[in-house]
């Protein structure tokens, strides 16, 4: 009987080891499936993030091109507007009068004239070295009159004031 019990104990032990190995193999297979799923989803996530970055980059380049084209087109109209302001100034209107007639601020006119300056000093104000405000016509403008700018357009303060008074009398 002792031999029978020894065989049963050995058989039971072998059976337990065999079952433990099966459970271990089952757990390892489940872990492997989970690892495969994690790898698949991680690859999908990273691929989607990279593609989103590529799409945004292409859109950014396209938007920058559209903005550059728009700025180029707008700058031509700003040059035309500045030319009109200069023509009005030659008709003895002040920046204040022009601004009031057009519904713009004086600083917008100053900025417009300063941005589109092409040759020599431009009469952008009735006072020398007046700081110019940011122009609402075009973002990013700022600065002040150059030190060598002639605020009276080469006419001198007295002559410019007399011309202005004459212009006001004519319109009254």
C-alpha positions in Angstrom: 0.0 0.0 0.0 2.8 2.3 0.7 3.9 1.9 -2.9 0.4 2.7 -4.2 0.3 5.8 -2.1 3.7 6.9 -3.3 2.5 6.4 -6.9 -0.7 8.4 -6.3 1.3 11.2 -4.7 3.8 11.2 -7.6 0.9 11.1 -10.1 -0.9 13.9 -8.2 2.2 16.0 -8.2 2.8 15.4 -11.9 -0.9 16.3 -12.6 -0.5 19.5 -10.5 2.6 20.5 -12.4 1.0 19.8 -15.7 -2.1 21.9 -14.7 0.2 24.7 -13.4 2.0 24.8 -16.8 -1.2 24.9 -18.7 -2.4 27.9 -16.5 0.9 29.6 -17.0 0.7 29.0 -20.8 -2.8 30.4 -20.8 -1.7 33.5 -18.9 1.3 34.0 -21.2 -1.0 33.7 -24.3 -3.4 36.3 -22.8 -0.5 38.6 -22.0 0.8 38.2 -25.5 -2.6 39.0 -27.0 -2.8 42.1 -24.7 0.7 43.1 -25.7 -0.3 42.7 -29.4 -3.4 44.8 -28.9 -1.4 47.5 -27.0 1.2 47.6 -29.8 -1.5 47.8 -32.5 -3.4 50.7 -30.8 -0.2 52.5 -29.9 0.9 52.3 -33.6 -2.5 53.6 -34.7 -2.3 56.5 -32.1 1.1 57.5 -33.2 0.3 57.2 -36.9 -2.8 59.4 -36.4 -0.9 62.0 -34.4 1.9 62.2 -37.0 -0.7 62.5 -39.9 -2.5 65.3 -38.0 0.8 67.2 -37.7 1.4 66.7 -41.4 -2.1 68.0 -42.3 -1.7 71.0 -40.0 1.7 71.7 -41.5 0.4 71.6 -45.1 -2.6 73.8 -44.0 -0.2 76.3 -42.3 1.9 76.6 -45.5 -1.2 77.1 -47.6 -2.5 79.7 -45.2 0.8 81.6 -45.1 0.8 81.7 -48.9 -2.8 83.0 -49.0 -1.9 85.7 -46.4 1.2 86.7 -48.3 -0.8 87.0 -51.5 -3.4 89.0 -49.6 -0.8 91.3 -48.1 0.7 91.8 -51.6 -2.7 92.7 -53.0 -3.6 94.9 -50.0 -0.3 96.8 -50.2 -1.1 97.9 -53.8 -4.4 99.4 -52.5 -2.6 101.0 -49.6 -0.2 102.7 -52.1 -3.3 103.9 -54.0 -4.9 105.2 -50.7 -1.6 107.0 -49.8 -1.5 108.6 -53.2 -5.0 109.8 -52.7 -4.1 111.2 -49.3 -1.1 113.0 -50.8 -3.3 114.4 -53.5 -5.8 115.7 -50.9 -2.9 117.2 -48.9 -1.8 119.0 -52.1 -5.3 120.5 -52.2 -4.5 122.0 -48.8 -6.5 119.6 -46.7 -5.0 118.6 -43.3 -4.7 115.0 -42.1 -7.5 115.8 -39.6 -9.8 117.0 -42.3 -9.1 114.0 -44.5 -9.5 111.6 -41.7 -12.9 113.2 -40.7 -14.1 113.0 -44.3 -13.1 109.4 -44.7 -14.0 108.1 -41.3 -10.5 107.2 -40.4 -8.2 108.2 -37.6 -5.4 110.7 -38.1 -3.0 108.1 -36.9 -4.3 105.7 -39.6 -3.5 108.3 -42.2 0.0 108.9 -40.8 0.7 105.2 -40.7 -0.6 104.8 -44.2 1.7 107.5 -45.5 4.7 106.3 -43.6 4.2 102.7 -44.7 4.0 103.6 -48.4 6.8 106.2 -48.4 8.8 105.7 -51.6 10.9 108.8 -52.1 12.3 111.3 -49.7 10.5 112.7 -46.7 6.7 112.7 -46.7 4.5 115.3 -45.0 2.6 112.9 -42.6 1.6 115.5 -40.0 1.4 119.2 -39.3 3.9 119.0 -36.5 7.5 117.9 -36.6 8.6 114.6 -35.1 5.1 113.6 -33.9 5.0 109.9 -32.9 2.8 107.8 -35.1 0.3 105.4 -33.7 -0.3 101.9 -35.0 -2.2 102.0 -38.3 -5.5 100.1 -38.3 -5.1 99.8 -42.1 -2.3 97.3 -41.7 -1.3 95.4 -38.6 2.2 95.6 -37.3 2.9 99.3 -38.2 4.6 101.6 -35.7 7.3 104.1 -35.4 7.8 107.8 -35.6 8.6 110.5 -38.1 12.2 110.5 -39.3 14.3 113.3 -37.8 14.9 114.8 -41.3 11.2 114.8 -42.3 9.7 118.2 -43.2 6.3 118.3 -41.6 5.3 121.3 -43.8 6.1 119.8 -47.2 8.8 122.3 -48.0 6.5 125.3 -47.4 7.6 126.4 -44.0 5.4 126.8 -40.9 4.0 130.3 -41.7 3.3 129.6 -45.3 1.6 126.3 -44.5 -0.6 127.9 -41.9 -1.5 130.8 -44.2 -2.4 128.3 -46.9 -4.5 126.3 -44.5 -6.4 129.5 -43.4 -7.0 130.4 -47.0 -8.3 126.9 -47.7 -10.7 127.2 -44.8 -11.9 130.6 -46.0 -12.5 129.3 -49.5 -14.6 126.4 -48.2 -16.6 128.6 -45.8 
